[in-house]
C-alpha cells in the first residue's frame, strides 16, 4: 500500500479490521483519439468495515472514476476491486451523486422507499424504515412533497434517506454537498454524521474540500494529479461523535487541514499548468488550420 511521507501522523498505521473494500493494482485507461489517457495508475487501498474513508485530489485526477469502479459502473483496465459481502439479502452499495438524483415524479416518501420496494421488502419494513430515516433527516413533514417543492439541501437529504433506507453494505458519495451554500453544507454534514453514527456503514466519500474531508473522515487519501495515484494517507484522530462547528475551534483541526493542503498544493498547481498547456496547444492547432 502507498504510504505517506514522514510529515503525516500515523499515516502508515495498518487497519485493525479486515478489509471491507480491497483495491489492488487498480488502473484505468481511456482511449482518446489516437492515444491512451491514463486516468488511474496502481491504486492500492484496504478500507476496513465501518470506516469513513475520504478521497481528495485535484480536478481530473480520477476520483469519480475510482468511485464508479468500486460501484461496478465501470470496469478497470488493470487490477481488481473486492467488496466483502456480509449479507446476501442486502445490496452491495448505494451511491449518492453530486447533483439531484431523486425521481422528480415521486414524492419524498416514494423516493426514500424506492430501493426497498425494488427489492420486494415487506410493506411493514418499508413503512418502518422509511419513516425512521425521514425522521432522522428532518423530512417527516415533507413526506408527500415533490422534489420541485424542496430546496437543494432538502433534495440531498432525500438522497441520504434513500441510501441509508436501502441498507447497503457500502455507501458511496461523490461530492454530494458541492453545489450547496456553506450554511446548508454544514447542516448536511451534521445530518450525515448523525445518521451514520447509528450503524457506521463503510463509506467512500469524494470531496474537493479539505475542511470537509477532515470534518467527516476517519482516513483521508490524497491523490496526485493525473494519472491519479495515492500520494499519501492521513488518519484523522478526532473522536466521534463529532460536533461539526465545535471541531473547527480545535487547533489540531487547523493544523491537519494545513497539512493535507500542503500535500495537495503541488498537485493542484500541476493540474493548472497542464490545463494551460493544453489550451495553448489547442489554440495553436486551430490557428494552424486557418
C-alpha positions as CSV (number, residue, x, y, z in Angstrom):
1,X,0.0,0.0,0.0
2,X,1.2,3.5,-0.8
3,X,2.1,5.4,2.4
4,X,2.7,8.9,3.4
5,X,5.9,10.7,3.9
6,X,7.2,11.3,7.4
7,X,5.2,14.5,7.9
8,X,1.9,12.7,8.1
9,X,1.0,11.5,11.5
10,X,0.1,7.8,11.9
11,X,-0.4,7.5,8.1
12,X,1.3,4.1,7.9
13,X,-0.8,2.5,10.6
14,X,-2.4,-0.7,9.3
15,X,-6.2,-1.1,9.6
16,X,-7.1,-3.2,12.6
17,X,-10.2,-4.6,11.0
18,X,-10.4,-6.9,7.9
19,X,-10.8,-5.1,4.6
20,X,-14.4,-4.4,3.6
21,X,-13.1,-3.0,0.3
22,X,-9.8,-4.2,-1.1
23,X,-8.3,-2.4,-4.1
24,X,-5.2,-3.9,-5.6
25,X,-3.1,-2.6,-8.5
26,X,-6.0,-0.7,-9.9
27,X,-5.6,1.1,-13.2
28,X,-8.0,2.7,-15.7
29,X,-7.0,3.8,-19.2
30,X,-9.3,5.7,-21.6
31,X,-8.7,5.6,-25.4
32,X,-8.9,9.3,-26.6
33,X,-8.4,9.8,-30.3
34,X,-5.0,8.3,-31.2
35,X,-3.6,8.0,-27.7
36,X,-4.5,6.4,-24.4
37,X,-5.2,8.6,-21.4
38,X,-4.2,7.0,-18.0
39,X,-6.8,8.1,-15.5
40,X,-5.8,5.9,-12.6
41,X,-2.5,4.1,-12.0
42,X,-1.6,1.4,-9.5
43,X,-4.2,2.3,-6.7
44,X,-3.8,0.1,-3.7
45,X,-6.2,0.6,-0.7
46,X,-7.6,-1.5,2.1
47,X,-10.7,0.0,3.7
48,X,-11.9,-1.8,6.9
49,X,-15.6,-2.2,7.7
50,X,-17.2,0.8,9.3
51,X,-14.5,3.3,8.2
52,X,-15.5,6.7,6.8
53,X,-12.9,6.9,4.0
54,X,-12.5,10.2,2.2
55,X,-10.7,10.9,-1.1
56,X,-9.4,14.4,-2.0
57,X,-7.4,15.4,-5.1
58,X,-7.2,17.9,-7.9
59,X,-9.8,18.1,-10.6
60,X,-9.4,15.4,-13.2
61,X,-7.3,13.1,-11.1
62,X,-9.8,10.2,-11.4
63,X,-11.7,10.4,-8.1
64,X,-15.1,9.8,-9.6
65,X,-13.7,7.1,-11.9
66,X,-12.4,5.3,-8.9
67,X,-15.8,5.5,-7.1
68,X,-17.6,4.3,-10.2
69,X,-15.3,1.3,-10.4
70,X,-16.0,0.5,-6.8
71,X,-19.7,0.8,-7.6
72,X,-19.4,-1.6,-10.5
73,X,-20.4,1.1,-13.0
74,X,-17.0,1.0,-14.8
75,X,-14.5,-1.8,-15.5
76,X,-10.8,-1.3,-14.5
77,X,-8.2,-1.7,-17.2
78,X,-5.9,-3.5,-14.6
79,X,-6.1,-4.7,-11.1
80,X,-9.2,-5.5,-9.1
81,X,-11.7,-4.3,-6.5
82,X,-13.2,-6.7,-4.0
83,X,-16.1,-5.7,-1.7
84,X,-16.7,-8.3,1.0
85,X,-20.4,-9.1,1.3
86,X,-21.6,-10.0,4.7
87,X,-25.3,-10.4,3.9
88,X,-26.6,-11.7,0.6
89,X,-30.0,-10.1,1.1
90,X,-28.6,-6.5,1.2
91,X,-27.4,-4.5,-1.8
92,X,-23.6,-4.3,-2.1
93,X,-23.7,-0.5,-2.4
94,X,-25.8,2.6,-2.8
95,X,-24.4,5.8,-4.4
96,X,-25.2,9.5,-3.8
97,X,-24.2,11.7,-6.7
98,X,-23.2,15.4,-6.9
99,X,-26.4,16.6,-8.4
100,X,-30.1,15.8,-7.9
101,X,-30.5,12.1,-8.4
102,X,-34.0,11.6,-6.9
103,X,-37.0,11.0,-9.2
104,X,-38.9,14.2,-9.9
105,X,-42.3,12.4,-10.4
106,X,-42.1,10.7,-7.0
107,X,-42.9,12.1,-3.6
108,X,-40.2,12.3,-0.9
109,X,-41.7,9.1,0.7
110,X,-41.7,7.2,-2.5
111,X,-38.1,8.3,-3.4
112,X,-36.9,7.2,0.0
113,X,-38.7,3.9,-0.3
114,X,-37.6,3.2,-3.9
115,X,-34.7,0.8,-3.1
116,X,-36.6,-1.2,-0.5
117,X,-39.6,-1.6,-2.8
118,X,-37.4,-2.6,-5.7
119,X,-36.0,-5.4,-3.5
120,X,-39.6,-6.5,-2.6
121,X,-39.3,-5.7,1.1
122,X,-42.5,-6.2,3.1
123,X,-44.8,-3.2,3.5
124,X,-44.2,-3.1,7.2
125,X,-40.4,-2.9,6.8
126,X,-40.8,-0.2,4.2
127,X,-43.1,1.8,6.4
128,X,-40.9,1.5,9.5
129,X,-37.5,2.0,7.7
130,X,-38.6,5.0,5.6
131,X,-40.3,6.6,8.5
132,X,-37.2,6.2,10.6
133,X,-34.9,7.8,8.1
134,X,-37.2,10.6,7.1
135,X,-37.4,11.5,10.8
136,X,-33.6,11.3,11.1
137,X,-33.1,13.7,8.1
138,X,-35.9,16.1,9.2
139,X,-38.2,15.2,6.3
140,X,-41.2,13.7,8.0
141,X,-43.4,16.7,7.4
142,X,-42.4,16.7,3.7
143,X,-43.2,13.1,3.0
144,X,-45.9,13.9,0.5
145,X,-43.9,16.8,-1.2
146,X,-42.4,16.5,-4.7
147,X,-38.7,17.4,-5.4
148,X,-39.6,20.7,-7.2
149,X,-41.2,21.8,-3.9
150,X,-37.9,21.3,-2.0
151,X,-34.7,23.3,-1.7
152,X,-31.4,21.8,-3.0
153,X,-30.4,20.9,0.6
154,X,-33.6,19.1,1.2
155,X,-33.3,17.2,-2.0
156,X,-29.9,15.9,-0.9
157,X,-31.5,14.9,2.4
158,X,-33.9,12.7,0.4
159,X,-30.9,11.1,-1.3
160,X,-29.3,10.4,2.0
161,X,-32.5,9.0,3.4
162,X,-33.0,6.8,0.4
163,X,-29.4,5.5,0.5
164,X,-29.5,4.6,4.2
165,X,-33.0,3.1,4.0
166,X,-31.7,0.8,1.3
167,X,-29.3,-0.6,3.9
168,X,-26.3,-1.2,1.6
169,X,-23.1,-2.9,2.6
170,X,-21.2,0.2,1.4
171,X,-22.2,3.8,0.9
172,X,-20.5,5.7,-2.0
173,X,-20.8,9.5,-2.0
174,X,-19.5,11.7,-4.9
175,X,-19.2,15.3,-3.7
176,X,-22.9,15.2,-2.6
177,X,-22.8,18.7,-1.0
178,X,-20.6,20.5,-3.5
179,X,-23.5,22.6,-5.1
180,X,-24.8,23.8,-1.7
181,X,-24.1,27.1,0.1
182,X,-21.8,27.0,3.1
183,X,-24.7,27.1,5.6
184,X,-26.6,24.2,4.1
185,X,-23.4,22.2,3.6
186,X,-22.6,22.5,7.3
187,X,-26.1,21.4,8.3
188,X,-26.0,18.4,6.0
189,X,-22.6,17.4,7.2
190,X,-24.1,17.3,10.7
191,X,-27.1,15.4,9.5
192,X,-24.9,12.9,7.6
193,X,-22.7,12.2,10.7
194,X,-25.8,11.9,12.9
195,X,-27.4,9.3,10.7
196,X,-24.1,7.5,10.0
197,X,-23.4,7.1,13.8
198,X,-26.3,4.7,14.1
199,X,-24.7,1.9,12.2
200,X,-21.3,3.2,11.0
201,X,-21.6,1.9,7.5
202,X,-18.4,1.7,5.4
203,X,-18.3,4.9,3.4
204,X,-16.2,6.1,0.5
205,X,-16.6,9.8,0.1
206,X,-15.2,12.2,-2.5
207,X,-14.7,15.9,-1.9
208,X,-12.6,18.8,-3.2
209,X,-12.9,20.4,0.3
210,X,-10.1,19.6,2.7
211,X,-12.2,21.1,5.5
212,X,-15.0,18.6,4.7
213,X,-12.6,15.7,4.5
214,X,-11.2,16.4,8.0
215,X,-14.7,17.1,9.4
216,X,-16.2,13.8,8.2
217,X,-13.4,11.3,7.7
218,X,-11.6,8.6,9.6
219,X,-8.9,8.3,7.0
220,X,-8.1,10.5,4.0
221,X,-6.4,9.6,0.8
222,X,-4.7,12.5,-1.1
223,X,-4.4,11.8,-4.8
224,X,-1.9,13.0,-7.3
225,X,-2.7,15.0,-10.5
226,X,-3.5,12.7,-13.5
227,X,-2.6,10.0,-13.7
228,X,-4.3,9.5,-10.3
229,X,-2.2,7.7,-7.8
230,X,-2.3,7.6,-4.0
231,X,0.1,10.3,-2.9
232,X,-0.5,9.9,0.9
233,X,-2.8,8.7,3.5
234,X,-3.7,10.6,6.7
235,X,-5.5,9.2,9.7
236,X,-7.9,11.7,11.4
237,X,-7.5,11.5,15.2
238,X,-10.6,13.3,16.3
239,X,-13.1,11.4,18.5
240,X,-16.6,10.6,17.5
241,X,-19.3,11.6,17.6
242,X,-18.1,15.0,16.2
243,X,-19.5,18.5,16.6
244,X,-19.0,19.9,13.1
245,X,-18.8,23.5,14.2
246,X,-17.1,22.8,17.5
247,X,-14.3,20.8,15.8
248,X,-13.3,23.9,13.8
249,X,-12.3,25.7,17.0
250,X,-9.8,22.9,17.8
251,X,-6.2,24.0,16.9
252,X,-5.3,20.5,15.8
253,X,-8.1,20.7,13.2
254,X,-6.5,23.7,11.5
255,X,-3.1,22.0,11.6
256,X,-4.5,18.9,9.9
257,X,-6.3,21.0,7.2
258,X,-3.0,22.8,6.5
259,X,-1.0,19.6,6.4
260,X,-3.3,18.0,3.9
261,X,-3.4,21.1,1.8
262,X,0.4,21.1,1.8
263,X,0.3,17.7,0.2
264,X,-2.4,18.8,-2.3
265,X,-1.0,22.2,-3.3
266,X,1.6,20.9,-5.8
267,X,-0.9,18.5,-7.4
268,X,-3.4,21.3,-8.0
269,X,-0.7,23.5,-9.5
270,X,0.3,20.7,-11.8
271,X,-3.3,20.3,-13.0
272,X,-3.5,24.0,-13.6
273,X,-0.2,24.0,-15.6
274,X,-1.4,21.1,-17.7
275,X,-4.7,22.9,-18.4
276,X,-2.9,26.0,-19.6
277,X,-0.6,23.9,-21.8
278,X,-3.5,22.0,-23.3
279,X,-5.4,25.2,-24.0
280,X,-2.3,26.7,-25.7
281,X,-1.9,23.5,-27.8
282,X,-5.5,23.6,-29.0
283,X,-5.2,27.3,-29.9
284,X,-2.0,26.6,-32.0
285,X,-3.8,23.7,-33.8
286,X,-6.8,25.9,-34.6
287,X,-4.6,28.7,-35.9
288,X,-2.6,26.2,-38.0
289,X,-5.8,25.1,-39.7
290,X,-6.6,28.6,-40.9
